[in-house]
C-alpha cells in the first residue's frame, strides 16, 4: 500500500505538536509579563519543554531529508539552525535571574516561530491532502486496471 | 535605618523629621483652624520686612526686587517663610527682571565670571570671550513656563497644605491596574496578633507609635511631639524651623515672582551660594578656536572639578517641598520630557537611583505611622496615601495623585477639609506632609509571621584560610559582634565549615560544647540534624562563644587544600530555607569539589580583545545563577567575603551576591597583619547595621511613564517588583524610565517607592518615598534640572552590565558616545544664536559629567585591558559599584586628595574642604598627601618631605620599604594628628574601612599601583588625561554639529 499519506500524517502531527509547544512557551512569557506567573515557574515550565521541542524539530528535519522531501527539508532548515545555535551557545534555557531582560526578545522569537510553523503546517496539510488524493486516485486506477483485466 | 528599631526611647526623636506636623501642636494653628484668610496675615510679610533689604551690598541697580516682600530673610522669623506674595506688584515685572537689578558680584570661585550683561528675553547672551577661563553666562532665564500655570506648589507646600492647587487632570486613567506589590495572600496560620505575642519587641512598640487610628487625639500626640521637639527649636518658631527644612534658596523657582526675592537672598549670601543659586543657561569652556591648535587655548586650571564632593540636587526639592529627601531618591533629571520625541533628544538615561534605607542624620528620621484599620491606598493603582493626594467632597473622598482615581476616605480617617482643600488634622498626619514615611503593615502584608534576623556563616577552613589568619580575625570579629546583632533576643545564628568535607555544628543550648558532625558525601548532601544547627543566639550564647573561641585552633593543623563550596552552599540552603536570612560566605580558594566546582579558567591574555572576552566576567557554571535564584526565593541574602591571593573566580561567586541583594567583599592576598582592621570593621558593619529582611520594592509612577529596566543587586520577581532578601543603608538601586505615550498630558509626574520589609524587631513595615517632578516641554529645561550624580550612577551600572556582554572598550565607548551626543544636542540648542566657535558649552548642572565619565572609564571595572586590573578585582569592583549609593560612587570616581603636612606641624584645625585636583601636578615633593576614595587611603610622602614628619609617622624604619610599614598611632603630635584626620575621614564614610597604604614618591611600582593610576586627570596607560578628554569630546561634539 501507499505509505505516503501516513508519512504526511506523521509530519502534520509533529508539526502540530511543535506549534502547540511554541504557543505554550509564548503564553508563558505573556503570563510572566502580566504577572500571572513568576519567573521560577516560568523557567521550570519552559525549560522542561524546550529540549523536546528542539529534538522534535530536528527529527522532523531529518525525516524530511530521509524521505527525500528536499523542499520541505530546506524550508525547515533555518529554524533548525536557529535552534542549534541557541543550544550550542547555551542560550536555549530560560535564565530565571535575567528573564525580564529577555522576555520581549523571547516573545518575539516565539511569535516568529509560531508564524513559521503555521505556514509550515499549511504546507504539510496540503501535501497530506494531495497525497491522500493521489493515493485514492492511484487506488482507483488500480481498480480500473483490475476491472479492465476482468 | 536607625529608625527601624521600634524602641520607645527613640520615639520622641522621630517627629523631628516632620517639621510641619510636629510643631503644629505648639502653635496656634491647630486651633486656629483651616481658614486661609487667617493664615495669610501670619505668613505674609508686612512692609517692615522689606527694610531688611534696604542695603543689599550690591544693589546698585534700578531694582525691582528691592521692594519685594522679603519672604526669605535668613535670620528673620515668620516672615522668612515663602508664601505667595500678594498679586505681584508691578515692579516685579517680567520674571527675569529680578536679575537685572543685581549685577552679579564677582564670583571668584571655580574661575567663573558672571556675564557683563544680561538679556531680557531670558536667552543667554555670552559675554565676549575676552579671557580663556570659562565664562558662564549666568542668566536666570525665564523659568519653566509650564510650572507657572500649574499652581504654585512651593508656596502651598510650605504652608503645610497638601497642595490643593494641583488639580490632577480628570481625564487621567491609570490603564494598568497593578497587582498588589505585596504578597497579599492571607497569613498562613498565624495571625498578626499572635505574631505580636511571639515577639515582645513588637508588642511593646505598638502602643507607642504615632497612632493614626483615632483621628483626633491631639492631646497625647501633642505631648509626645512637643517633648521630642523642644531641644531643636523653641516651639513657637514654626516658621523658622520650616526654613531649616528648606535651607537653600530655590535654584529655579517655578514662578517668576520669586526671582526677585531669590536674588536678594543671593545678594546677601556669600558669593558661593549666589553662584549655586543662579540657574545658568549654560557654562562654557574656552578651547581655542582652531581645531588642532587647542593646547594654547585650554586652560587646565579652569576645567570644572567636583572639589566639593557630591552636591545634592536642589532644583526639584525646591519646587516640590514635600518630596522625599534626595538621599532616598534621585532622578537623573527632574524635568520629565513631555513627549517621546523630546525624550529621544535627551541622550542621557532618564531614570532614578533609589536608596530606600539611606542613613538619616539624627533628627531627620523617617516618621512611623500606624493605621489601626488598614493602610490608605488607592483602590486601583495601589498607591499609598501621600502628601500629593487631594481631598475633595468635603473630605469624604481623596484623589490619587498617580492615577487620579477618586477614592473614598474611610470613616476613621475622615477629617473636615477647609476652604483651601486642606485637611484640618493635617498636622497630625505625617503621611500627608512628608515625602518619606513608614507605615506599620497589618497582617494582610504578611505571607508568614515576620522572620527573625538570621545570620548563617559558611566558612572555608582549608589551609589558606588558616594560614592567612582569616579564620582567627573572623571568629574574633563575630564574637565581638554577638552583643550588637540586631533583633535582640530573636536573632538566630548557625555555622557550617567546609574543606573537602562539610562540618555541621550542633549548638543546642543544653550542650556545654558544640558538637561537630562531618558529612563527606558531597554528591548527596543531607543535613545530619533536623534542628539545632540554627539556634537562637541568646539561648545558645555560651555554645556559640565556645565555638568561635575554638574555631581557629580546631583547624590549626588542617592541611586540606580542597574546597567543597557547592555542596556546602547546598547544605546551608537546606538549613536556612525554613526561615531565610543572611548567609555570609568566607571563601579562600577556588571551589574545587562537588557541584559548582570551578576551573582555573584564569585571566587569559589571549582572550582579551576578542569576542569571548566578556565570558570571563560571567559566571562559569549555571549552578551559581540557579542557586542564587533559589536563595532569593527563600529570602536568603548572600554576602561573599573572598580572600584568596590566587584566582578565585569572583565573577562566579559574586553572582550569588548579585541576585540575592547581597554584597561582595574582596580582600586580595589577605594577610591578617595588614588587613585585620579592614575585615574587622567591614564584617562588624555588615553584622550590626540595621537590616531590612524579606523585602520587596516597587516603584510606582504616574500615567504615561513606566520603569522599564532595573539595575543593581537584586532579583526581579515580576516586571516591576524587586525581591530583596536583605536591604540596608549601603545599597542603592537604579531604574530607567521610558515614556509609554507619545505625549504626556499631565504637568507633574509622581513617583512612589514602596519598600515592604520586616524590621529586625519583627515588625512588618512599608517605607514609602514620594516625589514629584514637573513635566517639561523644553530640552533646555531638562538639562537645567539634570542631576549629574544620578546620571553617573546609572551610567556606571549600564556600562558594567555592558562589560558582561561585550568588550571593555565598547563599554567605555558607549559612555563616551552618550556624553558626546548629549553635549552635541545641548550645543545645538544654543549654537544658533551665539557665536560659540572654539568653546565647549555644557549645562551648569552637567559641568562635571565629562570628568566623571572619564573617571568611570578609568574605574576598576572598565579600566584598560588585560594587564591593568586583575580579573577578580575587576569583577569584585563591578559587583560593588552596582550597589553603591550615589554619594559613595562619586567619591570613588573622583576621590579626595588633600595635603596635610602643613596641618600636621601647625596647630590649625584640619579642614577637609580643601580638596586638590587629581593630577600629579597637585603633588608637591615637599608635601604629605592623603588620598581617600572611600575604600582605601593612600598616604603619599613627597621626596623632599621633612624627615621629621616621616620619622614621627613611621618611626625609625622610615627608610625601609613602605609596603611593610603600617601607619599606627605613635606617641607624638604629628602621628596623633594624622590619625585624627584619618579617623575623621573614616567616620564620615563608615560603609567601608579605608585601609591605609603608605607610598613614597618615586617608589615604583608601588606608587603607580596605588596612586598614579587613580589620578584620573592624568594620562595613564593609554587613557586620556582630562584636558585631552575634553578636547576629544569637543571635537566629537563639533562633528556633525
Interface residues (C-beta under 8 A of the other chain):
Chain A: X32 X33 X35 X38 X39 X40 X90 X93 X95 X96 X97 X99 X100 X101
Chain B: X179 X622 X625 X626 X628 X629 X633 X659 X709 X715 X716 X717 X718 X719
